[in-house]
Amino acid sequence: MRYRTLGRTGIEVSVHCLGTMMFQAAGNPDHDDCARIIHAALDQGVNFVDTADMYGQGETEEIVGKALRGRRDDIVLATKVHFPMGEGRNRGGNSRRWILTAVEDSLRRLNTDWIDLYQVHLPDHRTDIEETLSVLTDLVRQGKIRTFGCSNYRAEEIVEAHHVSERRHLGRFRTDQPPYSILARGIEASVLPVCERYGMGVLTWSPLAFGFLTGKHRKDRPVDLEAGRAAIRPAFFDPTIAGNAAKLDAVEQLVELATSIGCTLPQLAVAFTVTHPAVTSAIIGPRTMRQLEDLLKGAALTLDDATLDRIDGIVPPGTNLYNPTVSFPARPLTETALRRRPLAERSAA
């Protein structure tokens, strides 16, 4: 396993990061089996583990905490905050009030005294970014977190956060966690160049494109929209939706490409994401030991220029064949008041 420096933090992390979202009741409910998978990844050289408080409403953090006992000092541990945790108001978001509560809960569940990388899972338009950066800066000074980053932020939101950090003399986002895959290359146009400009580490999620690059979903095969990932987001898989045909056409070409260079489609997909110079680490999120072993077998896969040129021909740079952030749309796309003047002011005369 190779290692890269996480932005300008000085922290060295494995190029594969173990994602743990599937270690919970909705994925793999066997805590002992999840621990074995975590240990197997660590034994293969993975030293970077990513989780979030909202995975299984805390269950995943508890699994990770138990699995890392005795090995904590050797692991770069990342978790995230934002999504609601339980019923009631003020139990989510990016406010000082909530983050101070959430970080203590995560520390307890993870059975650790510190978190190496604490990430804001999503932007929160209700909270001033200065409020969020201020509390995160305080947590670094208190030693509860080592550094902090953002996730699913747009390029302009990252730039704004850095501007506020500089103006207010606060700590800044040192990392970003965006979605990135062969089928979702939109971040190549702006997010990744912005991260490079600010010296941010980048750990990407969903290299298998929400399951499309596993090889399970193929053209002209029936799709069960009531099972697995298709049940969660049927619009991503429904073959009657025109946009999905383009994804399936691309998958067929990518399967052929993977076969021609002697690897599996998942191995090709993960290897692609770590070729970009802005990407530090790609998050792999296995549910089973077999899935982990298959992905780690491809860790040494090097994609030459000819192979990358063929990928560019299938899905051009900067192109999204699907939008992985569709569940997190920008406010101007969801709030009509931000796109429409009052009726009396809309005409030119």
C-alpha positions as CSV (number, residue, x, y, z in Angstrom):
1,M,0.0,0.0,0.0
2,R,1.3,3.4,-0.9
3,Y,0.9,6.5,1.3
4,R,0.4,10.1,0.5
5,T,0.5,13.3,2.6
6,L,-3.0,14.5,3.4
7,G,-2.8,18.0,1.9
8,R,-0.4,20.2,3.9
9,T,-1.2,18.6,7.2
10,G,1.9,16.5,7.3
11,I,-0.2,13.4,8.0
12,E,0.6,10.4,5.9
13,V,-2.4,8.2,4.8
14,S,-2.9,5.1,2.7
15,V,-4.1,5.7,-0.9
16,H,-7.0,3.4,0.0
17,C,-9.2,4.7,2.9
18,L,-11.5,2.2,4.5
19,G,-15.0,3.5,4.4
20,T,-17.3,2.1,7.1
21,M,-20.8,3.1,6.1
22,M,-21.8,-0.5,5.4
23,F,-20.9,-1.6,9.0
24,Q,-24.3,-1.3,10.6
25,A,-27.7,-2.9,10.6
26,A,-28.6,-1.6,7.1
27,G,-25.4,-3.2,5.7
28,N,-23.4,-5.8,7.6
29,P,-25.1,-6.1,11.0
30,D,-22.5,-8.6,12.4
31,H,-20.2,-6.5,14.6
32,D,-17.6,-9.3,14.9
33,D,-17.4,-9.8,11.1
34,C,-17.1,-6.0,10.6
35,A,-14.2,-6.0,13.0
36,R,-12.5,-8.8,11.1
37,I,-12.9,-6.8,7.8
38,I,-11.4,-3.7,9.5
39,H,-8.5,-5.7,10.9
40,A,-7.8,-7.3,7.5
41,A,-7.7,-3.9,5.9
42,L,-5.2,-2.7,8.5
43,D,-3.1,-5.8,8.1
44,Q,-2.8,-5.0,4.3
45,G,-1.4,-1.6,5.0
46,V,-4.5,0.6,5.2
47,N,-4.0,3.2,7.9
48,F,-6.9,5.6,7.1
49,V,-10.4,4.8,8.4
50,D,-13.4,7.1,7.6
51,T,-16.8,7.0,9.3
52,A,-19.6,9.4,10.4
53,D,-21.9,9.8,13.4
54,M,-25.0,9.4,11.3
55,Y,-24.0,5.9,9.9
56,G,-26.5,3.7,11.7
57,Q,-27.2,6.5,14.1
58,G,-23.9,5.9,15.9
59,E,-23.7,2.2,15.5
60,T,-20.9,2.3,13.0
61,E,-18.7,4.5,15.2
62,E,-19.2,2.0,18.0
63,I,-18.1,-0.8,15.7
64,V,-15.0,1.1,14.6
65,G,-14.2,2.1,18.2
66,K,-14.2,-1.5,19.3
67,A,-12.2,-2.7,16.3
68,L,-9.5,-0.2,16.7
69,R,-8.7,-1.1,20.4
70,G,-5.0,-1.6,20.7
71,R,-4.3,-0.2,17.3
72,R,-5.6,3.4,17.6
73,D,-2.2,5.1,17.7
74,D,-1.3,3.7,14.2
75,I,-4.6,4.7,12.6
76,V,-5.6,8.1,11.0
77,L,-9.3,8.2,12.1
78,A,-11.8,10.4,10.4
79,T,-15.5,11.0,11.2
80,K,-18.2,13.5,10.2
81,V,-20.8,15.7,11.7
82,H,-24.0,17.4,10.4
83,F,-26.9,15.1,10.0
84,P,-29.7,14.9,12.6
85,M,-29.0,12.4,15.5
86,G,-32.3,11.6,17.1
87,E,-35.5,13.5,17.5
88,G,-35.8,17.1,18.5
89,R,-34.6,20.5,17.4
90,N,-30.9,21.5,17.4
91,R,-29.7,17.9,17.1
92,G,-27.9,18.4,13.8
93,G,-26.4,21.0,11.5
94,N,-23.1,22.9,11.8
95,S,-23.8,25.2,14.7
96,R,-21.4,25.6,17.7
97,R,-24.1,24.3,19.9
98,W,-24.5,21.0,18.0
99,I,-20.9,20.4,17.1
100,L,-19.7,20.7,20.7
101,T,-22.3,18.0,21.6
102,A,-21.7,15.8,18.6
103,V,-17.9,15.7,18.9
104,E,-18.2,14.4,22.5
105,D,-20.6,11.7,21.4
106,S,-18.3,10.6,18.6
107,L,-15.3,10.5,20.9
108,R,-17.2,8.3,23.3
109,R,-18.5,5.9,20.6
110,L,-15.1,5.7,19.0
111,N,-13.5,5.0,22.3
112,T,-10.7,7.6,21.7
113,D,-9.4,10.8,23.2
114,W,-9.0,12.5,19.8
115,I,-10.2,12.5,16.2
116,D,-7.5,12.9,13.5
117,L,-9.8,14.4,10.9
118,Y,-13.2,15.9,11.8
119,Q,-15.3,16.7,8.7
120,V,-18.4,18.8,8.2
121,H,-20.6,16.3,6.3
122,L,-22.7,19.0,4.4
123,P,-22.9,22.8,4.2
124,D,-25.6,24.3,6.5
125,H,-27.1,27.5,5.1
126,R,-28.7,28.3,8.4
127,T,-25.3,28.6,10.1
128,D,-22.7,31.3,9.3
129,I,-19.6,29.6,8.1
130,E,-17.6,31.7,10.6
131,E,-19.6,30.0,13.4
132,T,-18.6,26.6,12.2
133,L,-14.9,27.4,11.5
134,S,-14.7,29.0,15.0
135,V,-15.8,26.0,16.9
136,L,-13.7,23.6,14.8
137,T,-10.7,25.9,15.5
138,D,-11.4,25.7,19.2
139,L,-11.6,21.9,19.1
140,V,-8.1,21.7,17.5
141,R,-6.8,24.0,20.3
142,Q,-8.4,21.8,22.9
143,G,-6.7,18.7,21.4
144,K,-10.0,16.9,20.7
145,I,-9.4,16.9,16.9
146,R,-6.2,17.2,15.1
147,T,-7.5,18.9,11.9
148,F,-10.8,19.4,10.1
149,G,-12.3,19.4,6.6
150,C,-15.4,19.6,4.6
151,S,-17.5,17.1,2.6
152,N,-19.8,17.6,-0.4
153,Y,-19.0,21.3,-0.6
154,R,-19.1,23.1,-3.9
155,A,-16.1,25.0,-5.2
156,E,-17.5,28.4,-4.4
157,E,-18.3,27.2,-0.8
158,I,-14.8,26.0,-0.3
159,V,-13.4,29.4,-1.5
160,E,-15.8,31.3,0.8
161,A,-14.7,29.2,3.8
162,H,-11.0,29.9,3.1
163,H,-11.7,33.6,2.7
164,V,-13.5,33.7,6.1
165,S,-10.7,31.7,7.7
166,E,-8.1,34.2,6.5
167,R,-10.1,37.3,7.3
168,R,-11.1,36.1,10.8
169,H,-7.8,34.3,11.6
170,L,-9.4,31.0,12.1
171,G,-8.3,27.4,11.2
172,R,-9.2,26.4,7.6
173,F,-10.6,23.4,5.9
174,R,-7.6,21.1,5.3
175,T,-9.4,18.4,3.4
176,D,-12.5,17.8,1.2
177,Q,-14.5,14.7,0.7
178,P,-16.4,14.8,-2.6
179,P,-18.0,12.1,-4.7
180,Y,-15.8,11.0,-7.7
181,S,-15.9,8.1,-10.1
182,I,-15.6,7.4,-13.8
183,L,-19.3,8.1,-14.2
184,A,-19.2,11.2,-12.0
185,R,-16.3,13.4,-13.1
186,G,-17.9,16.8,-12.6
187,I,-15.6,17.8,-9.8
188,E,-12.6,17.8,-12.2
189,A,-13.9,21.1,-13.5
190,S,-13.7,23.2,-10.4
191,V,-13.7,21.4,-7.0
192,L,-10.5,19.5,-7.5
193,P,-8.6,22.5,-9.0
194,V,-9.7,24.6,-6.0
195,C,-8.5,21.9,-3.6
196,E,-5.1,21.9,-5.3
197,R,-5.0,25.7,-5.2
198,Y,-5.5,25.7,-1.4
199,G,-3.3,22.7,-0.7
200,M,-6.2,20.5,0.5
201,G,-6.1,16.8,0.9
202,V,-8.9,15.0,-1.0
203,L,-10.5,11.7,0.0
204,T,-13.2,10.8,-2.5
205,W,-16.3,8.7,-2.0
206,S,-18.3,6.3,-4.2
207,P,-15.6,5.2,-6.6
208,L,-18.0,2.4,-7.7
209,A,-20.7,5.0,-8.6
210,F,-23.4,3.8,-6.2
211,G,-22.9,0.3,-7.4
212,F,-22.9,0.9,-11.2
213,L,-19.2,0.1,-11.5
214,T,-19.4,-3.2,-9.6
215,G,-20.5,-5.0,-12.8
216,K,-23.8,-6.1,-11.2
217,H,-25.9,-3.8,-13.3
218,R,-25.6,-4.4,-17.0
219,K,-27.4,-3.4,-20.1
220,D,-30.5,-5.4,-21.1
221,R,-30.6,-7.2,-17.7
222,P,-33.7,-6.8,-15.5
223,V,-33.4,-4.5,-12.5
224,D,-35.1,-5.2,-9.2
225,L,-36.0,-1.7,-8.0
226,E,-37.2,-3.0,-4.6
227,A,-33.8,-4.5,-3.5
228,G,-30.4,-3.2,-2.5
229,R,-29.2,0.2,-3.6
230,A,-31.9,0.4,-6.3
231,A,-34.5,0.4,-3.6
232,I,-32.7,3.4,-1.9
233,R,-32.5,5.5,-5.1
234,P,-34.6,3.9,-7.8
235,A,-34.2,6.9,-10.1
236,F,-30.5,6.0,-10.4
237,F,-31.3,2.5,-11.7
238,D,-34.7,2.6,-13.5
239,P,-33.9,1.6,-17.1
240,T,-37.0,3.5,-18.4
241,I,-35.3,6.8,-17.4
242,A,-33.3,8.1,-20.4
243,G,-30.2,9.2,-18.4
244,N,-29.6,5.7,-17.1
245,A,-29.2,4.3,-20.6
246,A,-26.0,6.3,-21.0
247,K,-24.6,4.9,-17.7
248,L,-25.3,1.4,-18.8
249,D,-23.7,2.0,-22.2
250,A,-20.6,3.3,-20.5
251,V,-20.5,0.3,-18.1
252,E,-20.5,-2.1,-21.1
253,Q,-17.5,-0.3,-22.6
254,L,-15.7,-0.2,-19.2
255,V,-16.3,-3.9,-18.7
256,E,-14.6,-4.5,-22.0
257,L,-11.7,-2.2,-21.1
258,A,-11.2,-3.9,-17.7
259,T,-11.1,-7.3,-19.3
260,S,-8.6,-6.2,-21.9
261,I,-6.1,-5.0,-19.2
262,G,-6.7,-8.0,-17.0
263,C,-8.6,-6.6,-14.0
264,T,-12.1,-6.4,-12.7
265,L,-14.4,-3.4,-13.2
266,P,-14.3,-2.4,-9.5
267,Q,-10.5,-2.5,-9.6
268,L,-10.4,-0.3,-12.7
269,A,-12.9,2.1,-11.1
270,V,-11.0,2.6,-7.9
271,A,-7.6,2.8,-9.7
272,F,-9.0,5.6,-11.9
273,T,-9.9,7.8,-9.0
274,V,-6.4,7.8,-7.5
275,T,-4.7,8.8,-10.7
276,H,-5.8,12.5,-10.4
277,P,-3.1,14.6,-8.9
278,A,-5.5,16.3,-6.5
279,V,-6.8,13.0,-5.0
280,T,-5.0,11.8,-1.9
281,S,-7.1,8.8,-1.1
282,A,-10.1,6.9,-2.4
283,I,-12.6,5.6,0.1
284,I,-13.5,1.9,-0.5
285,G,-16.6,0.8,1.4
286,P,-16.8,-3.0,1.5
287,R,-19.7,-4.9,3.1
288,T,-18.0,-8.3,3.1
289,M,-14.5,-9.7,3.3
290,R,-14.7,-10.9,-0.3
291,Q,-15.4,-7.3,-1.5
292,L,-12.5,-6.0,0.5
293,E,-10.1,-8.6,-0.8
294,D,-11.1,-8.0,-4.4
295,L,-10.6,-4.2,-4.1
296,L,-7.2,-4.6,-2.3
297,K,-6.0,-7.0,-5.0
298,G,-6.3,-4.0,-7.4
299,A,-4.3,-1.7,-5.2
300,A,-1.1,-2.1,-7.3
301,L,-3.0,-1.5,-10.6
302,T,-1.4,1.3,-12.6
303,L,-3.4,2.7,-15.4
304,D,-1.2,3.9,-18.3
305,D,-2.0,6.8,-20.5
306,A,-3.5,4.7,-23.2
307,T,-6.0,3.2,-20.7
308,L,-6.9,6.6,-19.3
309,D,-7.3,8.0,-22.9
310,R,-9.8,5.2,-23.5
311,I,-11.7,6.1,-20.3
312,D,-11.7,9.7,-21.4
313,G,-13.3,8.6,-24.7
314,I,-16.1,6.7,-22.8
315,V,-16.8,9.5,-20.2
316,P,-15.1,12.8,-21.1
317,P,-13.3,14.8,-18.4
318,G,-15.5,16.9,-16.2
319,T,-18.7,15.0,-17.3
320,N,-21.3,13.6,-15.0
321,L,-23.3,10.7,-16.4
322,Y,-25.2,10.9,-13.1
323,N,-25.2,13.4,-10.3
324,P,-24.1,11.8,-7.0
325,T,-25.0,14.9,-5.0
326,V,-28.6,14.9,-6.2
327,S,-29.7,14.4,-2.6
328,F,-27.8,17.6,-1.6
329,P,-28.9,20.2,-4.2
330,A,-27.7,23.8,-4.0
331,R,-30.1,26.2,-2.4
332,P,-30.7,28.2,-5.6
333,L,-32.0,25.1,-7.2
334,T,-34.4,24.2,-4.4
335,E,-35.6,27.6,-3.0
336,T,-37.5,29.5,-5.6
337,A,-37.2,32.8,-3.7
338,L,-33.5,32.7,-4.5
339,R,-34.2,32.5,-8.3
340,R,-37.3,34.7,-8.7
341,R,-37.7,38.4,-8.0
342,P,-41.0,39.5,-6.4
343,L,-43.7,39.5,-9.0
344,A,-44.0,43.3,-9.1
345,E,-40.3,43.6,-9.9
346,R,-39.9,41.1,-12.7
347,S,-40.5,43.2,-15.8
348,A,-38.0,45.6,-17.4
349,A,-40.4,48.5,-17.5
